[in-house]
Amino acid sequence: MRVLAIAAFLCAGCLRADIVEQGPKDARPSGLLAGVARTDIAPPVGIPHLNWGSQTHVEAIGIDPAGMAATALVLSDGKQKFAMVDIDTLLVYGMEDIVERASKASGIPASHIRLAATHTHAGPMFQREKGPLGVDPKRYEQRMTAYRNLLSERITGAIVEANSKLQPVHAWGARGTGTINMNRRVRATREGPPAVGVNADGFVDRELVVMRIDDAHGRPYAVVVNYQCHGTVLTYENKFISPDWIGMVRKTIEQAMPGVTALYFQGAAGNQGPMEGGTGDLSVAHRLGAILGLQAAALAAQIETVHREPRLEGYVESTAFAARQPWRVLGPRDATLRFVTRRLELPPREYTPREIDSMASRVAEAERTLEPARQSGDPWRKHQAEARWRRWRDLLEQWKRPYDPTPVEVDVQILRIGDLAMVAMPGEPFAEIGVAIRKASPFAVTMFCGYSTGKGGDYMPVESEYPHGGYEVERTPYGTGAAEKLIRETSALFRAVR
């Protein structure tokens, strides 16, 4: 009788229980504030589009329906603020003036503002060393100056707007797997030299990291995606300004999670490319972006931004005697904000006389093929011969410069958000670097981001890749051991934000 009485009491209690599951709306404030804003950065049609040496066209003829955007996220704990901006552009070198302008307009310290390129190779760009020879640069450089002014205005406006929207939020992250990237460093064979393409046997990092931010009512507010893959689905045949596959990642997440604004921060993609690329077909970029977007959205949907667990609150008489165990909030997650930045000194690249002689031989051979190609009447053969000669010539000029033993300086920063960390650096680090630093992190979830503002830049190979040569190794300003030193010193830097 006593057992029955207790059971009856518990059953009665559960009937009075709240039938609504608890979530972020039932948690105490985490202390974290966030604001997000997006701005359109699509340029006018006719903007220069020179991102590839093999291009035969100069001007874009249209804009990808996926759009071109800059998206700002501002985080604060009420005492300090940090802004990070996802920008559909190839690189963010030379954007320090935009950082300073945004700092003055928003009041956020310049050292706390990070601009990051999605690294699309299909955005506005004029590079004299790319495309057909003989292009008059004057009018295209003027258009790029006007576009640069637009970027400055729009990016600054996005940061100011995001800062004005700060609201209480809860945030947490998760790690999963993406499937759209491959190693891109094709090894030399008897049939040909090393190349950029798809190396199915090469090192690949497919870790997908997602941070979800909910508002105080538990509504998804922002999703931040971190993955490592070049924006090179679209190559020299493409004539559209495009965010490549990255734009569709954001759109897919936002369609799957209404009300969300999605951001994408490129990872250590120096030797990581898309599993399918080298095309002018926008639909391929859209398909790969949708794949990763769905993978990221599924991961984001599983993230609990507050601590919850099922609690036994009674029993229910049913077909089976059932335990009532609704999910209840234990409290908010840690949202401590800490930040550190450090300028590292890394060894520079030095070329041996043998390497320089070998490159000079390549230039001479390329020069011998120029005139026959020009006389052939085949525009593509002529263009290819000129592109080959220019590539070797530019590298030889770089290699013949007097060796300077001055260390190459590189800025590294770590932002801690509770038990989640975001590591960032400029340039194009190889994927092994990102993997090693994430592994060394003491935090539960760690993002590693390249292509960011700060001192430094260009490709950073790991030591084992130098003997294989190839595009990234031939142009890097870093000597052997640079990546390994960066890994050691960045890993040690985690102590400063614990």
Beta strands, then each sheet from edge to edge (+ up, - down):
strand 1: 32-40
strand 2: 62-63
strand 3: 69-76
strand 4: 81-87
strand 5: 113-117
strand 6: 167-177
strand 7: 181-186
strand 8: 195-199
strand 9: 207-215
strand 10: 220-227
strand 11: 240-241
strand 12: 261-266
strand 13: 272-274
strand 14: 306-310
strand 15: 315-316
strand 16: 322-323
strand 17: 327-332
strand 18: 337-346
strand 19: 408-417
strand 20: 420-424
strand 21: 428-429
strand 22: 445-449
strand 23: 459-460
sheet 1: 5+ 4+ 3- 1+ 6- 9+ 10- 12-
sheet 2: 2+ 11+
sheet 3: 8+ 7- 13+
sheet 4: 14+ 17-
sheet 5: 15+ 16-
sheet 6: 18+ 19- 20+ 22+
sheet 7: 21+ 23+
end
